[in-house]
């Protein structure tokens, strides 16, 4: 039988937008534009998004989809008019696994948050009365994964979102318009900000070692370690980590045991089904190093060094949600992050990452015997790369 004799389902066209937000890229959908079966959580939605991105791909390239074969570019976003009072848009984020048939809904993407306000305005999800003809539109975002409020300050020019500008972001090649993003009460979920009850723990990982760790729920659940305890300097770039299979396996073991310690999963085995969270990061005192672009980052320009892993790989820059965790942890004396930054009280921190530097503000207070995260603020940028329709085989979901 020839290929033309077979009966195959046609492709369906679904309105979508491919956007960069911060140092990430993703496919954005308006919920009401999606196929009926995918407008509610479940297998059909997951299967649809997997096919859109091109996963699972045993070749690790996502050639037959919109994904870019990295954790930063294997992302999807679903937006709708907000179900919450005093909010404009509901933002649901799906982190798509590259090599597994799995979409992780357990956390937020802070980088893509910078694009949410722009998409919401351009797609009629924000009341026109809230959008100035020129100036800043304040978009109130309900982050549905972690049930938190985020404010995006989106520049508007002549009634339309302004995307071009001269704001430079390390990890992004070209300048664009600055979008200030405010994460309100950014502790993750309903659990304590320090789920173990301690600012610092000895995290025991059988067969690997015991590590000094700060485990924090802020922005996204994150495990912070000291670079020197891992045998690193804190100046490492992606090639230093991602080509080392033993190192990646060690980090995954640390992540899994940390997830249990933080109460995110009940067992180490269950952690494999929750790839997006927690994140693992290691910190060190400020040192001069050369970034991935070849630019020198001098020790006197930064407060500390941070390297973070996402979806099993060292991130090329810094996840926005992890930057929130860094800012809050740096504001609290006694954490490994604050110690690496010099140990002083602070409301902002500039850290060095593989692509350069990032400054982020963080406010925390000690109330009723517990630390509370109040707000984290950072500047990102966003840009529409392409819009139109995604095409997906009709029998894929």
Secondary structure by P-SEA (a helix, b strand, c coil): cccccbbbbbbbbbbbbbbbcccbbbbbbcccccccccccccaaaaaaaaaaacccccccccccccccccccccbbbbbcccccccccbbbbbbbcccccccccccccccccccaaaaaaaaaccccccccccccccbbbbcccccbbbbbbbbbbccccccccccccccccccccbbbbbbbccccccccccccccccccccccccbbbbbbbbbbcccbbbbbbccccccccccccccccccaaaaaaaaaaaaaaaaaaccccccccccccccccbbbbbbcbbbbbcccccccccccccbbbbbbccccccccccaaaaaaaaaaaaccccaaaaaaccccccbbbbbccccbbbbbbbbbbcccbbbbcbbbbbbbbbbccccccccccccc
